[in-house]
Amino acid sequence: IPERTYPDVLGILAIKGFEKVARENFMRLQKAWDKNDVNQIADFVTDDVFITLTHQLHERGAHQQVSEVIDLTVKLLGIVEETTEHVAIVEMTGAMKINGAFEEVKENWILTHAKEGNSGWLLAGIEQR
């Protein structure tokens, strides 16, 4: 009988769960951006990202935007272990409408998770591709 190998089901479920939360956070970030309200995302971004987003919204002014995510594929590309934290790269691809105009989504999110403490995964950067 040939030996069969089965995928690590718990690993696959963990990856799918990770991707699901990343997708939810993408939507939360977009909604907060539309409303000029970064306070909605303070719990899942690093301090540096929070400061950057706050400055970008300040530069944009009071103008609010309306966005609609048409399609979004989220894929965990990998996780590496650093000295004090784990770093994950998540690819976001798809399409959305911003103020009625179609835009392509091509982003890599950099997420970090401290080895010490109780914090969850935090958005540490966004790379536009």
C-alpha positions in Angstrom: 0.0 0.0 0.0 1.5 3.3 -1.0 2.1 5.8 1.8 -0.3 8.7 1.7 0.4 12.2 3.0 -2.4 14.3 4.2 -2.2 18.1 4.5 -2.0 19.5 8.0 -5.7 20.2 8.4 -5.2 22.3 11.5 -2.5 24.3 9.6 -4.8 24.9 6.7 -7.6 26.0 9.0 -5.2 28.3 10.8 -4.2 29.9 7.5 -7.8 30.3 6.4 -8.6 31.9 9.7 -5.6 34.2 9.4 -6.7 35.2 5.9 -10.3 35.8 7.0 -9.2 38.2 9.8 -6.9 40.0 7.4 -9.8 40.4 5.0 -12.0 41.8 7.8 -9.3 44.2 8.8 -9.0 45.4 5.1 -12.7 46.2 5.1 -12.5 47.9 8.6 -9.6 50.0 7.4 -11.4 51.0 4.2 -14.5 51.9 6.2 -12.5 54.0 8.6 -10.7 55.7 5.8 -14.0 56.6 4.1 -15.3 58.2 7.3 -12.0 59.9 8.2 -12.0 57.9 11.5 -8.7 56.1 12.2 -9.8 55.5 15.8 -11.8 52.5 14.5 -8.5 50.8 13.5 -6.3 51.7 16.4 -6.6 48.3 17.9 -5.1 46.4 14.9 -2.3 48.8 13.6 1.1 49.6 15.0 1.7 53.1 16.4 3.7 54.0 13.3 0.9 53.1 11.0 -1.6 54.9 13.1 0.5 58.1 13.0 1.0 57.7 9.2 -2.7 57.2 8.5 -3.7 60.1 10.8 -1.3 62.4 8.9 -2.7 61.2 5.5 -6.2 61.9 6.6 -5.3 65.3 7.9 -3.8 66.1 4.5 -6.9 64.9 2.8 -9.0 67.2 4.8 -12.7 66.8 5.6 -13.5 65.2 2.3 -15.0 61.8 2.8 -15.0 59.1 0.2 -17.3 56.3 -0.7 -15.7 52.9 -1.4 -17.1 49.5 -2.3 -15.0 46.4 -2.4 -16.0 44.5 -5.5 -13.6 41.6 -5.2 -10.8 40.8 -2.7 -8.5 37.8 -2.6 -6.4 37.5 0.5 -3.4 35.1 0.6 -0.9 34.6 3.4 2.5 34.5 1.6 4.5 33.6 4.6 5.5 34.1 8.2 9.1 34.6 9.5 10.4 34.7 13.0 12.5 37.6 14.0 14.2 38.2 17.4 11.3 39.8 19.2 8.4 39.2 16.8 6.8 37.2 14.0 6.3 39.0 10.7 3.7 37.9 8.2 3.1 39.1 4.6 -0.4 39.0 3.3 -1.2 39.7 -0.4 -4.4 41.6 -1.1 -5.6 41.6 -4.7 -8.9 42.5 -6.3 -11.0 45.5 -7.3 -13.0 48.2 -5.7 -14.9 51.4 -6.5 -13.8 54.6 -4.9 -16.3 57.4 -5.4 -17.7 55.4 -8.3 -14.4 54.9 -10.1 -12.9 51.4 -10.4 -9.5 50.8 -8.8 -7.3 47.7 -8.8 -6.2 46.5 -5.4 -2.6 45.2 -5.3 -1.2 45.4 -1.8 1.0 43.5 0.5 0.2 43.9 4.2 3.0 43.5 6.7 1.7 42.2 10.0 3.7 41.8 13.2 3.0 39.8 16.3 5.2 40.4 19.4 6.5 37.2 21.0 6.0 38.7 24.5 2.7 40.2 25.7 -0.9 39.7 24.8 -1.2 41.8 21.6 -2.5 40.2 18.5 -1.3 40.6 14.9 -0.9 44.3 14.0 -0.7 46.0 10.7 2.9 47.4 10.5 2.9 48.5 6.8 1.2 48.4 3.5 3.2 48.0 0.2 1.4 49.2 -2.9 2.4 47.0 -5.8 
